[in-house]
Amino acid sequence: MPEITISMAAGRTDEQKAGMMRDITQALVKNLGVEADKMPEITVSMAAGRTDEQKAGMMRDITQALVKNLGVDADAVVIQINEAPLAHKMKGGKTFVERKAMQNK
């Protein structure tokens, strides 16, 4: 299954996002022979530090959201979590380690 990552500025409507996802799905089906019911594959990128229970709960909730909103079978949903160590992720010019240290002061 191909992986597609989309980054965009805020301000797009739900209709625009849904249309984009629909058209990308159709492009994969048409050009690569990907079966639409084999989608979606979700990749979650986040800072490390959550428990396995938190991550499993999040993945279950994401699966149910896709089942509910896209009408796919739960067995078709694939979710992968990519975690970055806190020292390897930065926001506002400070690593997450630095941000956490500032919060603990």
DSSP file (Angstrom, degrees, kcal/mol; ACC not computed):
  #  RESIDUE AA STRUCTURE BP1 BP2  ACC     N-H-->O    O-->H-N    N-H-->O    O-->H-N    TCO  KAPPA ALPHA  PHI   PSI    X-CA   Y-CA   Z-CA
    1    1 A M              0   0    0      0, 0.0    38,-0.0     0, 0.0     2,-0.0   0.000 360.0 360.0 360.0 125.5    0.0    0.0    0.0
    2    2 A P        -     0   0    0      0, 0.0     2,-0.5     0, 0.0    39,-0.2  -0.331 360.0-136.1 -64.6 149.7    1.5    3.4   -1.0
    3    3 A E        -     0   0    0      2,-0.0     2,-0.5    39,-0.0    39,-0.1  -0.934  18.7-169.6-109.5 132.2    1.9    5.9    1.8
    4    4 A I        -     0   0    0     -2,-0.5     2,-0.5    37,-0.3    37,-0.1  -0.983   4.1-165.6-123.5 128.6    1.0    9.5    1.1
    5    5 A T        -     0   0    0     -2,-0.5     2,-0.5     2,-0.0    -2,-0.0  -0.960   6.3-169.7-113.9 129.1    1.8   12.3    3.5
    6    6 A I        -     0   0    0     -2,-0.5     2,-0.4     2,-0.0    -2,-0.0  -0.975   5.7-178.8-122.6 124.5    0.0   15.6    3.0
    7    7 A S        +     0   0    0     -2,-0.5     2,-0.3     0, 0.0    -2,-0.0  -0.979  15.0 158.2-119.8 134.1    1.0   18.8    4.8
    8    8 A M        -     0   0    0     -2,-0.4     3,-0.1     4,-0.0     2,-0.0  -0.992  42.0 -95.7-152.2 157.3   -0.9   22.0    4.3
    9    9 A A        -     0   0    0     -2,-0.3     3,-0.5     1,-0.1     0, 0.0  -0.349  52.0 -95.1 -69.0 154.5   -1.6   25.3    5.9
   10   10 A A  S    S+     0   0    0      1,-0.2    -1,-0.1    -2,-0.0     3,-0.1  -0.183  94.5  70.5 -62.8 161.6   -4.7   25.7    8.1
   11   11 A G        +     0   0    0      1,-0.4     2,-0.2    -3,-0.1    -1,-0.2   0.316  57.8 130.4 113.0  -7.5   -7.8   27.1    6.6
   12   12 A R        -     0   0    0     -3,-0.5    -1,-0.4     1,-0.1     2,-0.1  -0.562  56.9-120.3 -76.6 143.0   -9.0   24.3    4.2
   13   13 A T     >  -     0   0    0     -2,-0.2     4,-2.4     1,-0.1     5,-0.2  -0.360  19.6-112.6 -78.2 162.2  -12.6   23.4    4.6
   14   14 A D  H  > S+     0   0    0      1,-0.2     4,-2.7     2,-0.2     5,-0.2   0.870 120.0  54.5 -60.0 -36.1  -13.8   19.9    5.5
   15   15 A E  H  > S+     0   0    0      2,-0.2     4,-2.5     1,-0.2    -1,-0.2   0.902 107.4  49.0 -65.8 -40.8  -15.2   19.6    2.0
   16   16 A Q  H  > S+     0   0    0      2,-0.2     4,-2.3     1,-0.2    -2,-0.2   0.928 113.4  46.8 -63.9 -44.4  -11.9   20.5    0.4
   17   17 A K  H  X S+     0   0    0     -4,-2.4     4,-2.5     2,-0.2    -2,-0.2   0.928 113.3  48.3 -63.6 -45.2  -10.1   17.9    2.5
   18   18 A A  H  X S+     0   0    0     -4,-2.7     4,-2.5     1,-0.2    -1,-0.2   0.909 112.0  49.7 -62.7 -42.1  -12.6   15.2    1.8
   19   19 A G  H  X S+     0   0    0     -4,-2.5     4,-2.5    -5,-0.2    -1,-0.2   0.901 110.6  50.0 -63.3 -41.1  -12.5   16.0   -1.9
   20   20 A M  H  X S+     0   0    0     -4,-2.3     4,-2.4     2,-0.2     5,-0.2   0.930 112.1  47.0 -63.3 -45.9   -8.8   15.8   -1.9
   21   21 A M  H  X S+     0   0    0     -4,-2.5     4,-2.4     1,-0.2    -2,-0.2   0.902 112.5  50.4 -63.5 -40.2   -8.7   12.5   -0.1
   22   22 A R  H  X S+     0   0    0     -4,-2.5     4,-2.4    -5,-0.2    -1,-0.2   0.927 112.2  46.6 -62.7 -45.4  -11.4   11.1   -2.4
   23   23 A D  H  X S+     0   0    0     -4,-2.5     4,-2.1     2,-0.2    -2,-0.2   0.876 112.0  50.1 -68.1 -37.4   -9.5   12.1   -5.5
   24   24 A I  H  X S+     0   0    0     -4,-2.4     4,-2.1     2,-0.2    -1,-0.2   0.918 110.6  50.5 -65.3 -42.7   -6.2   10.8   -4.2
   25   25 A T  H  X S+     0   0    0     -4,-2.4     4,-2.4     1,-0.2    -2,-0.2   0.930 110.3  49.6 -59.5 -45.7   -7.9    7.5   -3.4
   26   26 A Q  H  X S+     0   0    0     -4,-2.4     4,-2.8     1,-0.2     5,-0.2   0.875 108.4  53.5 -62.4 -37.2   -9.3    7.3   -6.9
   27   27 A A  H  X S+     0   0    0     -4,-2.1     4,-2.5     2,-0.2     5,-0.4   0.897 109.8  47.9 -64.1 -40.3   -5.9    8.0   -8.4
   28   28 A L  H  X S+     0   0    0     -4,-2.1     4,-1.9     2,-0.2     6,-1.5   0.910 114.0  46.6 -66.0 -42.4   -4.4    5.1   -6.5
   29   29 A V  H  X S+     0   0    0     -4,-2.4     4,-1.0     4,-0.2    -2,-0.2   0.944 118.0  42.2 -64.0 -48.0   -7.2    2.8   -7.5
   30   30 A K  H  < S+     0   0    0     -4,-2.8    -2,-0.2    -5,-0.2    -3,-0.2   0.917 125.9  29.1 -67.0 -46.1   -7.0    3.8  -11.2
   31   31 A N  H  < S+     0   0    0     -4,-2.5    -3,-0.2    -5,-0.2    -2,-0.2   0.754 131.6  28.2 -94.2 -26.0   -3.2    4.0  -11.7
   32   32 A L  H  < S-     0   0    0     -4,-1.9    -3,-0.2    -5,-0.4    -2,-0.1   0.478  96.3-120.7-115.4  -5.0   -1.8    1.4   -9.3
   33   33 A G     <  +     0   0    0     -4,-1.0    -4,-0.2    -5,-0.5     2,-0.2   0.707  52.4 163.7  72.3  18.4   -4.7   -1.0   -9.0
   34   34 A V        -     0   0    0     -6,-1.5     2,-0.5    -9,-0.1    -1,-0.2  -0.506  40.8-121.2 -69.5 135.5   -4.9   -0.5   -5.3
   35   35 A E    >   -     0   0    0     -2,-0.2     3,-2.2     1,-0.1     4,-0.2  -0.682  11.5-141.8 -81.1 126.6   -8.2   -1.8   -3.9
   36   36 A A  G >  S+     0   0    0     -2,-0.5     3,-1.4     1,-0.3    -1,-0.1   0.817 100.5  59.1 -58.6 -32.1  -10.1    1.0   -2.2
   37   37 A D  G 3  S+     0   0    0      1,-0.3    -1,-0.3    35,-0.1    36,-0.2   0.548  94.6  66.0 -77.3  -3.6  -11.3   -1.3    0.5
   38   38 A K  G <  S+     0   0    0     -3,-2.2    -1,-0.3    34,-0.1    -2,-0.2   0.414  94.6 123.7 -91.7   0.3   -7.7   -2.0    1.5
   39   39 A M    <   +     0   0    0     -3,-1.4     2,-0.1    -4,-0.2    37,-0.1  -0.581  19.4  56.4-101.2 168.6   -7.3    1.6    2.6
   40   40 A P        -     0   0    0      0, 0.0    38,-1.9     0, 0.0     2,-0.5   0.626  42.0-177.1 -96.2 163.4   -6.6    3.6    4.6
   41   41 A E  E     -a   78   0A   0     36,-0.2     2,-0.4   -39,-0.2   -37,-0.3  -0.984  16.0-160.7-114.3 122.5   -3.2    3.3    6.1
   42   42 A I  E     -a   79   0A   0     36,-3.4    38,-2.6    -2,-0.5     2,-0.5  -0.868   8.7-165.9-109.3 133.0   -2.6    5.9    8.8
   43   43 A T  E     -a   80   0A   0     -2,-0.4     2,-0.6    36,-0.2    38,-0.2  -0.983   5.8-162.2-116.9 125.8    0.8    7.0   10.0
   44   44 A V  E     -a   81   0A   0     36,-3.0    38,-3.2    -2,-0.5     2,-0.5  -0.936   2.4-165.2-108.5 119.5    1.0    8.9   13.3
   45   45 A S  E     +a   82   0A   0     -2,-0.6     2,-0.3    36,-0.2    38,-0.2  -0.913  27.1 143.8-103.9 127.5    4.2   10.9   13.9
   46   46 A M  E     -a   83   0A   0     36,-2.3    38,-2.2    -2,-0.5     2,-0.1  -0.981  52.0 -83.3-156.9 164.6    4.6   12.1   17.5
   47   47 A A  E     -a   84   0A   0     -2,-0.3     3,-0.4    36,-0.2    39,-0.1  -0.464  53.5-107.8 -69.7 144.0    7.0   12.7   20.3
   48   48 A A  S    S+     0   0    0     36,-2.9    -1,-0.1     1,-0.2    34,-0.0  -0.246  83.0  82.9 -66.8 159.3    7.8    9.6   22.4
   49   49 A G        +     0   0    0      1,-0.5    -1,-0.2    36,-0.0     2,-0.2   0.263  53.1 116.7 131.3 -12.6    6.5    9.3   25.9
   50   50 A R        -     0   0    0     -3,-0.4    -1,-0.5     1,-0.1     2,-0.1  -0.533  65.4-109.9 -83.2 154.7    3.0    7.8   25.8
   51   51 A T     >  -     0   0    0     -2,-0.2     4,-2.3     1,-0.1     5,-0.2  -0.352  24.5-112.1 -77.1 162.2    2.3    4.5   27.3
   52   52 A D  H  > S+     0   0    0      1,-0.2     4,-2.7     2,-0.2     5,-0.2   0.870 120.3  55.1 -59.7 -36.0    1.5    1.4   25.2
   53   53 A E  H  > S+     0   0    0      2,-0.2     4,-2.4     1,-0.2    -1,-0.2   0.912 107.4  48.5 -64.8 -42.6   -2.1    1.6   26.5
   54   54 A Q  H  > S+     0   0    0      2,-0.2     4,-2.3     1,-0.2    -2,-0.2   0.921 113.7  46.9 -62.7 -43.9   -2.5    5.2   25.4
   55   55 A K  H  X S+     0   0    0     -4,-2.3     4,-2.5     2,-0.2    -2,-0.2   0.912 112.2  49.2 -66.3 -42.4   -1.2    4.4   21.9
   56   56 A A  H  X S+     0   0    0     -4,-2.7     4,-2.4     2,-0.2    -1,-0.2   0.915 111.6  49.9 -63.3 -42.0   -3.4    1.3   21.6
   57   57 A G  H  X S+     0   0    0     -4,-2.4     4,-2.4     2,-0.2    -2,-0.2   0.910 110.7  49.6 -61.4 -42.9   -6.4    3.3   22.7
   58   58 A M  H  X S+     0   0    0     -4,-2.3     4,-2.6     1,-0.2    -2,-0.2   0.921 111.5  48.6 -62.0 -44.4   -5.6    6.1   20.2
   59   59 A M  H  X S+     0   0    0     -4,-2.5     4,-2.5     2,-0.2    -2,-0.2   0.886 110.9  50.3 -66.3 -37.9   -5.3    3.5   17.4
   60   60 A R  H  X S+     0   0    0     -4,-2.4     4,-2.5     2,-0.2    -1,-0.2   0.929 112.3  47.6 -63.0 -43.9   -8.6    1.8   18.3
   61   61 A D  H  X S+     0   0    0     -4,-2.4     4,-2.2     2,-0.2    -2,-0.2   0.894 111.9  49.5 -66.0 -39.3  -10.4    5.2   18.3
   62   62 A I  H  X S+     0   0    0     -4,-2.6     4,-2.2     2,-0.2     5,-0.2   0.929 110.3  51.7 -62.9 -44.4   -8.8    6.1   15.0
   63   63 A T  H  X S+     0   0    0     -4,-2.5     4,-2.4     1,-0.2    -2,-0.2   0.938 111.0  47.0 -56.9 -48.0   -9.9    2.8   13.5
   64   64 A Q  H  X S+     0   0    0     -4,-2.5     4,-2.7     1,-0.2    -1,-0.2   0.863 108.9  55.0 -64.8 -35.3  -13.5    3.3   14.7
   65   65 A A  H  X S+     0   0    0     -4,-2.2     4,-2.8     2,-0.2     5,-0.3   0.902 110.9  45.4 -63.1 -40.3  -13.5    6.9   13.3
   66   66 A L  H  X>S+     0   0    0     -4,-2.2     4,-2.5     2,-0.2     6,-0.9   0.889 112.2  50.7 -71.3 -38.8  -12.5    5.5    9.9
   67   67 A V  H  X5S+     0   0    0     -4,-2.4     4,-1.0    -5,-0.2    -2,-0.2   0.945 116.9  41.8 -59.8 -47.3  -15.0    2.7   10.1
   68   68 A K  H  <5S+     0   0    0     -4,-2.7    -2,-0.2    -5,-0.2    -1,-0.2   0.921 125.5  31.7 -66.6 -46.1  -17.8    5.2   11.0
   69   69 A N  H  <5S+     0   0    0     -4,-2.8    -3,-0.2    -5,-0.2    -2,-0.2   0.743 129.8  31.4 -92.1 -24.8  -16.8    8.0    8.6
   70   70 A L  H  <5S-     0   0    0     -4,-2.5    -3,-0.2    -5,-0.3    -2,-0.2   0.559  94.7-129.0-109.0 -12.0  -15.4    6.1    5.6
   71   71 A G     << +     0   0    0     -4,-1.0     2,-0.2    -5,-0.6    -4,-0.2   0.749  57.5 143.3  71.7  22.9  -17.4    3.0    5.8
   72   72 A V        -     0   0    0     -6,-0.9    -1,-0.2     1,-0.1     2,-0.2  -0.586  57.1-101.4 -91.4 158.4  -14.4    0.7    5.6
   73   73 A D    >>  -     0   0    0    -36,-0.2     3,-1.9    -2,-0.2     4,-0.5  -0.530  27.0-123.1 -73.1 144.8  -14.0   -2.6    7.5
   74   74 A A  G >4 S+     0   0    0      1,-0.3     3,-1.3    -2,-0.2    -1,-0.1   0.846 112.2  63.1 -56.3 -34.2  -11.9   -2.3   10.6
   75   75 A D  G 34 S+     0   0    0      1,-0.3    -1,-0.3     3,-0.0    -2,-0.0   0.687  97.2  57.8 -66.4 -16.9   -9.7   -5.1    9.1
   76   76 A A  G <4 S+     0   0    0     -3,-1.9     2,-0.5   -37,-0.1    -1,-0.3   0.626  86.5  94.8 -85.8 -13.8   -8.8   -2.8    6.3
   77   77 A V    <<  -     0   0    0     -3,-1.3     2,-0.5    -4,-0.5   -36,-0.2  -0.676  52.8-173.5 -87.4 125.6   -7.4   -0.1    8.5
   78   78 A V  E     -a   41   0A   0    -38,-1.9   -36,-3.4    -2,-0.5     2,-0.4  -0.976   3.2-173.5-117.3 129.8   -3.6   -0.1    9.1
   79   79 A I  E     -a   42   0A   0     -2,-0.5     2,-0.4   -38,-0.2   -36,-0.2  -0.985   4.0-176.6-127.3 134.0   -2.1    2.3   11.7
   80   80 A Q  E     -a   43   0A   0    -38,-2.6   -36,-3.0    -2,-0.4     2,-0.5  -0.992  13.2-149.5-129.2 136.9    1.6    2.8   12.4
   81   81 A I  E     -a   44   0A   0     -2,-0.4     2,-0.6   -38,-0.2   -36,-0.2  -0.922   6.0-165.8-107.2 127.3    3.1    5.1   15.0
   82   82 A N  E     -a   45   0A   0    -38,-3.2   -36,-2.3    -2,-0.5     2,-0.4  -0.962  13.4-163.5-109.2 117.6    6.5    6.7   14.4
   83   83 A E  E     -a   46   0A   0     -2,-0.6   -36,-0.2   -38,-0.2   -38,-0.1  -0.848   6.9-156.8-107.2 137.0    7.9    8.1   17.6
   84   84 A A  E     -a   47   0A   0    -38,-2.2   -36,-2.9    -2,-0.4     5,-0.1  -0.914  29.0-110.4-106.7 134.9   10.7   10.6   17.9
   85   85 A P    >   -     0   0    0      0, 0.0     3,-2.3     0, 0.0     4,-0.2  -0.314  33.4-112.5 -56.8 148.4   12.8   10.9   21.0
   86   86 A L  G >  S+     0   0    0      1,-0.3    10,-1.4     2,-0.2     3,-0.9   0.798 118.7  56.8 -57.5 -29.3   12.0   14.2   22.8
   87   87 A A  G 3  S+     0   0    0      1,-0.2    -1,-0.3     9,-0.2     8,-0.1   0.639 104.9  53.2 -75.8 -13.1   15.5   15.4   22.0
   88   88 A H  G <  S+     0   0    0     -3,-2.3     2,-0.4     7,-0.0    -1,-0.2   0.255  99.1  71.2-105.3  10.4   14.9   14.9   18.3
   89   89 A K    <   -     0   0    0     -3,-0.9     7,-2.2    -4,-0.2     2,-0.4  -0.992  62.1-171.5-130.5 136.2   11.7   16.9   18.1
   90   90 A M  E     +B   95   0B   0     -2,-0.4     2,-0.3     5,-0.3     5,-0.2  -0.955  11.8 179.0-132.6 145.5   11.5   20.7   18.4
   91   91 A K  E >  S+B   94   0B   0      3,-2.5     3,-1.4    -2,-0.4     8,-0.0  -0.981  76.2   0.6-143.1 131.9    8.8   23.3   18.6
   92   92 A G  T 3  S-     0   0    0     -2,-0.3     3,-0.1     1,-0.3    -1,-0.0   0.796 129.5 -58.1  62.9  28.9    9.3   27.0   18.9
   93   93 A G  T 3  S+     0   0    0      1,-0.2     2,-0.4     0, 0.0    -1,-0.3   0.544 119.3  98.5  80.8   6.3   13.1   26.7   18.7
   94   94 A K  E <  S-B   91   0B   0     -3,-1.4    -3,-2.5     3,-0.0    -1,-0.2  -0.984  73.6-120.4-128.2 137.8   13.2   24.4   21.8
   95   95 A T  E  >  -B   90   0B   0     -2,-0.4     4,-2.6    -5,-0.2    -5,-0.3  -0.268  32.7-109.5 -66.4 163.0   13.5   20.6   21.9
   96   96 A F  H  > S+     0   0    0     -7,-2.2     4,-2.2   -10,-1.4    -9,-0.2   0.795 121.7  57.9 -66.1 -26.6   10.7   18.8   23.7
   97   97 A V  H  > S+     0   0    0    -11,-0.9     4,-2.2    -8,-0.3    -1,-0.2   0.944 109.1  44.5 -64.3 -47.3   13.3   18.0   26.4
   98   98 A E  H  > S+     0   0    0      1,-0.2     4,-2.1     2,-0.2    -2,-0.2   0.899 113.3  50.6 -63.5 -41.2   13.9   21.7   26.9
   99   99 A R  H  X S+     0   0    0     -4,-2.6     4,-1.8     1,-0.2    -1,-0.2   0.901 110.4  49.6 -64.3 -40.2   10.1   22.5   26.8
  100  100 A K  H  X S+     0   0    0     -4,-2.2     4,-1.5     1,-0.2    -1,-0.2   0.895 109.5  51.5 -65.9 -39.8    9.4   19.8   29.4
  101  101 A A  H  < S+     0   0    0     -4,-2.2     4,-0.4     1,-0.2    -1,-0.2   0.885 108.9  51.3 -63.9 -38.0   12.2   21.2   31.7
  102  102 A M  H >< S+     0   0    0     -4,-2.1     3,-0.9     1,-0.2    -1,-0.2   0.871 108.7  51.4 -67.1 -36.0   10.7   24.7   31.4
  103  103 A Q  H 3< S+     0   0    0     -4,-1.8    -1,-0.2     1,-0.2    -2,-0.2   0.812 105.8  55.8 -69.5 -30.1    7.2   23.3   32.4
  104  104 A N  T 3<        0   0    0     -4,-1.5    -1,-0.2     1,-0.2    -2,-0.2   0.513 360.0 360.0 -82.2  -4.3    8.6   21.6   35.4
  105  105 A K    <         0   0    0     -3,-0.9    -1,-0.2    -4,-0.4    -2,-0.1   0.473 360.0 360.0 -78.2 360.0   10.1   24.8   36.8
